[in-house]
């Protein structure tokens, strides 16, 4: 049977997945270019049905899926075996939706840096001001004040990404050009920054 020939070797059911796991040059980029539309469509559909106010997250979450797949030497990607005729695209849709659910649950505890609510609007105004007081400008928003402190502790390039993209609304490709990196590298940097900021907020008593 076809599904039996695909088992035994992670990724063997899909040549491109197998190429990534084998470390073939540019395989990761080709995997993203080929399957990003599949992931984006699945995420957009889920957000439209369950969380219409966050449909703007689809682009970022698409990159988050691939970061998760390729993290730790492709650990999660190795879970795909193509059993019982399951295509990689079908498996990827399930992974994408599960990650979206996890991200939305986690982010409920925080003020989103992409949010346009009063707390983050005040945070943006304060950070743009040369002499503003974050505590006063945020009108008592403890979470946003912690975020302001965490942002101040970032390195120069990370702060530039936060300032241009998250606070001033510049597109990530434009910020990537300013940083002298690829768009994918900018997404990776953004993901790392957001995770660091989340930890800073969660660990602050």
C-alpha positions in Angstrom: 0.0 0.0 0.0 1.2 3.6 -0.7 1.0 4.8 2.8 3.2 1.9 4.0 6.0 2.9 1.6 5.9 6.4 3.1 6.5 5.3 6.7 9.7 4.6 8.4 11.5 7.7 7.3 10.3 11.1 8.5 9.2 13.3 5.6 9.6 10.5 3.0 6.0 11.1 1.8 6.9 14.5 0.5 10.2 15.1 -1.5 10.5 18.8 -0.4 10.1 17.8 3.3 12.7 15.1 2.8 15.0 17.7 1.2 14.7 20.0 4.2 15.4 17.2 6.6 18.5 16.2 4.5 19.8 19.8 4.7 19.6 20.4 1.0 20.6 24.0 0.0 17.6 26.4 -0.2 15.2 23.7 0.7 13.8 25.6 3.6 13.1 28.6 1.4 11.4 26.4 -1.2 9.3 24.8 1.5 8.1 28.2 2.6 7.4 29.4 -0.9 5.5 26.3 -1.8 3.4 25.8 1.3 3.0 29.3 2.8 -0.2 29.9 0.7 -1.7 26.7 2.2 -0.9 27.8 5.7 -2.0 31.4 5.2 -5.3 30.2 3.8 -5.9 27.8 6.7 -5.1 30.5 9.3 -7.2 33.2 7.6 -10.2 30.8 7.4 -9.8 30.0 11.1 -9.5 33.6 12.2 -12.4 34.7 10.0 -14.6 32.1 11.7 -13.4 32.3 15.3 -11.6 35.6 15.8 -12.6 38.2 13.1 -10.9 41.0 14.9 -7.5 39.4 14.5 -7.5 38.6 10.8 -4.5 40.9 10.5 -2.4 38.2 12.3 -2.5 35.8 9.3 0.8 37.0 7.8 2.7 36.8 11.1 1.2 33.5 12.1 2.1 32.0 8.8 5.7 32.7 9.5 5.3 31.5 13.1 4.2 28.1 11.7 7.3 27.6 9.7 9.5 28.9 12.5 7.9 26.3 14.7 8.4 23.5 12.1 12.1 24.3 11.6 13.0 25.0 15.2 15.4 22.7 17.0 16.8 21.1 13.9 13.4 20.6 12.3 12.1 18.7 15.3 8.4 19.3 14.6 8.7 18.8 10.8 10.2 15.3 11.5 6.8 14.3 13.0 5.3 14.2 9.5 5.3 10.7 8.0 2.4 10.7 5.5 0.6 7.8 7.1 -2.7 6.6 5.8 -2.4 8.8 2.7 -2.2 12.0 4.6 -0.7 14.7 2.4 1.8 17.2 3.8 -0.5 20.1 3.0 -3.3 18.4 5.0 -1.0 17.8 7.9 0.3 21.3 7.7 -3.2 22.8 7.9 -3.8 20.9 11.2 -0.5 22.1 12.6 -1.3 25.7 11.6 -4.7 25.8 13.3 -3.3 24.3 16.5 -0.5 26.9 16.6 -3.1 29.7 16.0 -5.1 28.4 19.0 -2.0 28.3 21.2 -0.9 31.8 20.2 -4.4 33.3 20.8 -4.6 31.7 24.2 -1.2 33.0 25.2 -1.8 36.5 23.9 -5.1 36.9 25.8 -2.9 37.6 28.9 -1.0 40.4 27.3 -1.5 43.8 25.6 -0.7 43.0 21.9 2.0 45.2 20.4 -0.1 45.3 17.3 -3.2 46.4 19.2 -4.8 49.8 18.6 -6.3 50.0 22.1 -5.8 53.0 24.4 -2.9 51.4 26.3 -0.8 50.7 23.2 -1.7 54.0 21.6 -0.3 55.8 24.7 2.7 53.5 24.6 3.4 54.5 21.0 3.1 58.2 21.9 5.4 57.9 24.9 8.1 56.0 23.0 8.0 58.6 20.2 8.5 61.4 22.7 12.1 62.4 23.6 11.3 63.1 27.2 8.0 61.5 27.9 7.4 59.6 31.1 6.1 56.0 30.3 4.3 55.8 33.7 2.4 59.0 33.2 1.8 58.5 29.4 0.3 55.1 29.9 -2.1 56.3 32.6 -1.4 53.5 35.0 -1.3 50.6 32.5 1.1 48.3 34.2 1.4 45.8 31.4 2.2 48.5 28.8 4.7 50.1 31.2 6.5 46.7 31.5 6.6 46.5 27.8 8.1 49.9 27.5 10.8 48.9 29.9 11.5 45.6 28.1 11.7 47.4 24.7 14.2 49.9 26.2 16.5 46.9 27.1 16.6 45.5 23.5 19.7 45.8 21.3 19.8 48.7 18.7 18.6 46.6 15.7 15.8 45.0 17.7 14.7 48.4 19.0 14.7 49.8 15.5 12.4 47.0 14.3 10.1 47.6 17.2 10.1 51.4 16.6 9.6 51.2 12.8 7.3 48.2 12.5 5.4 47.7 15.7 5.1 51.3 16.8 5.2 53.4 13.6 3.5 50.8 11.4 6.1 50.4 8.7 5.8 47.2 6.7 8.2 44.4 7.7 9.8 44.2 4.2 10.6 47.9 4.5 12.1 47.4 7.9 14.0 44.4 6.6 15.6 46.7 3.9 16.5 49.2 6.6 18.2 46.5 8.7 19.9 45.0 5.6 18.3 41.6 6.0 15.8 39.4 4.1 12.1 39.6 4.8 12.2 36.1 6.3 15.1 37.1 8.6 13.1 40.1 9.7 10.1 37.8 10.6 12.5 35.6 12.6 13.9 38.6 14.4 10.3 39.9 15.1 9.3 36.5 16.5 12.3 36.4 18.8 11.7 39.9 20.0 8.0 39.3 20.7 8.9 36.1 22.7 11.4 38.0 24.7 8.9 40.8 25.4 6.3 38.2 26.4 8.7 36.6 28.9 9.7 40.0 30.3 6.0 40.8 31.0 5.1 37.4 32.4 8.2 37.2 34.7 7.6 40.7 36.1 5.8 40.4 39.5 
